[in-house]
C-alpha cells in the first residue's frame, strides 16, 4: 500500500512542479541578466536543436560561466530546464488532442517518439499516451 501512495504523491508533485516557471524559485533581480536572456531563448526556441554552445554565443558568455551561473540562478542545468519546457508544452499539446504523439515529439524538439516517451515518463511518471487518456 505504501509504494502505491508514494507513486501517487510523486505524480501529483511532478504535475505541480511542471506548472512552475524557473523564475518562480528566485526573484528576477537575483538572476543574471544573461541567464534571463538564455531562459527567454529556451522558452522561445525549445523545439529547435538548442545546444549550450549556441545559447552562449547568443548571450555572449563562455560555456563554463554560463553553466555555472545557470545552475546557481535557476537551480538546474540548461539541458534539464530545456526538457522541462519541452515536457510542459508537450503536456499542453496532449491535452488539446489535436496532434499525434509523433507530431508532438517533433513539435517539442525531441529526436523521435521513443526519445520523447522516455523523457516524458522521466518527468511525469506516465507515458504520453496514458497522460492523454487521463491515466
C-alpha positions as CSV (number, residue, x, y, z in Angstrom):
1,X,0.0,0.0,0.0
2,X,2.8,2.4,0.8
3,X,4.6,2.2,-2.6
4,X,1.3,3.0,-4.3
5,X,0.8,6.1,-2.2
6,X,4.4,7.2,-2.9
7,X,3.8,6.9,-6.6
8,X,0.6,8.9,-6.4
9,X,2.4,11.6,-4.4
10,X,5.3,11.8,-6.9
11,X,2.8,12.2,-9.8
12,X,0.9,15.0,-8.0
13,X,4.1,16.7,-7.1
14,X,5.6,16.5,-10.6
15,X,2.4,17.9,-12.0
16,X,2.6,20.9,-9.7
17,X,6.3,21.5,-10.4
18,X,5.8,21.3,-14.2
19,X,3.5,24.3,-13.9
20,X,6.1,26.5,-12.3
21,X,8.5,28.7,-14.1
22,X,12.2,28.7,-13.4
23,X,12.0,32.3,-12.1
24,X,9.4,31.2,-9.5
25,X,12.3,30.0,-7.4
26,X,14.3,33.1,-7.4
27,X,13.5,36.8,-7.9
28,X,14.4,38.3,-11.3
29,X,16.7,40.7,-9.5
30,X,18.8,37.8,-8.3
31,X,19.1,36.2,-11.7
32,X,22.0,37.3,-14.0
33,X,20.5,39.3,-17.0
34,X,22.3,37.0,-19.4
35,X,20.7,34.0,-17.8
36,X,17.3,35.6,-18.1
37,X,18.1,36.1,-21.8
38,X,19.0,32.4,-22.1
39,X,15.7,31.5,-20.5
40,X,13.8,33.6,-23.0
41,X,15.7,31.9,-25.8
42,X,15.0,28.5,-24.4
43,X,11.3,29.3,-23.9
44,X,11.0,30.7,-27.5
45,X,13.2,28.2,-29.3
46,X,12.7,25.0,-27.3
47,X,11.6,23.0,-30.4
48,X,14.9,23.8,-32.2
49,X,18.2,22.0,-31.7
50,X,19.4,24.2,-28.9
51,X,22.9,23.5,-27.7
52,X,24.7,25.3,-24.9
53,X,27.3,26.5,-27.3
54,X,24.7,28.2,-29.5
55,X,23.0,29.8,-26.5
56,X,26.4,31.0,-25.2
57,X,27.1,32.7,-28.5
58,X,23.7,34.5,-28.4
59,X,24.2,35.8,-24.8
60,X,27.9,36.4,-25.2
61,X,29.1,34.1,-22.4
62,X,31.7,31.4,-22.1
63,X,30.2,27.9,-21.8
64,X,31.7,27.3,-18.3
65,X,30.5,30.6,-16.9
66,X,27.0,30.0,-18.5
67,X,26.7,26.5,-16.9
68,X,27.9,27.7,-13.5
69,X,25.6,30.8,-13.4
70,X,22.6,28.9,-14.8
71,X,22.9,26.3,-12.2
72,X,23.4,28.9,-9.5
73,X,20.5,31.1,-10.5
74,X,17.9,28.6,-11.8
75,X,18.9,25.5,-9.7
76,X,19.2,23.1,-12.6
77,X,21.2,22.6,-15.7
78,X,20.2,24.3,-19.0
79,X,19.5,20.8,-20.5
80,X,17.2,19.9,-17.6
81,X,15.4,23.3,-18.0
82,X,15.0,22.7,-21.7
83,X,13.5,19.3,-21.1
84,X,11.2,20.8,-18.5
85,X,9.9,23.4,-21.1
86,X,9.5,20.8,-23.8
87,X,7.5,18.5,-21.5
88,X,5.4,21.4,-20.3
89,X,4.5,22.2,-23.9
90,X,4.0,18.6,-24.8
91,X,1.5,18.2,-21.9
92,X,-0.5,21.1,-23.3
93,X,-0.5,19.6,-26.8
94,X,-1.5,16.2,-25.5
95,X,-4.4,17.8,-23.6
96,X,-5.6,19.6,-26.7
97,X,-5.6,16.2,-28.6
98,X,-5.0,17.8,-32.0
99,X,-1.7,16.1,-32.9
100,X,-0.4,12.5,-32.8
101,X,2.3,11.6,-30.3
102,X,4.8,11.5,-33.2
103,X,3.8,15.1,-34.2
104,X,4.1,16.3,-30.6
105,X,7.5,14.8,-30.3
106,X,8.6,16.7,-33.4
107,X,6.9,19.9,-32.4
108,X,8.5,19.9,-29.0
109,X,12.1,19.2,-30.2
110,X,12.6,15.6,-29.4
111,X,14.6,13.4,-31.8
112,X,11.7,10.9,-32.1
113,X,8.7,9.4,-30.4
114,X,10.8,7.0,-28.3
115,X,13.1,9.7,-27.0
116,X,10.0,11.8,-26.3
117,X,8.3,9.0,-24.4
118,X,11.4,8.2,-22.3
119,X,11.9,11.8,-21.2
120,X,8.2,12.4,-20.8
121,X,7.9,9.4,-18.4
122,X,11.0,10.5,-16.5
123,X,9.4,13.9,-15.8
124,X,5.7,12.8,-15.3
125,X,5.9,9.1,-14.3
126,X,3.5,8.2,-17.1
127,X,3.6,7.7,-20.9
128,X,2.3,10.4,-23.3
129,X,-0.5,8.0,-24.3
130,X,-1.6,7.4,-20.8
131,X,-1.4,11.1,-20.0
132,X,-3.6,11.9,-23.0
133,X,-6.1,9.3,-21.8
134,X,-6.1,10.7,-18.3
135,X,-4.4,7.7,-16.7
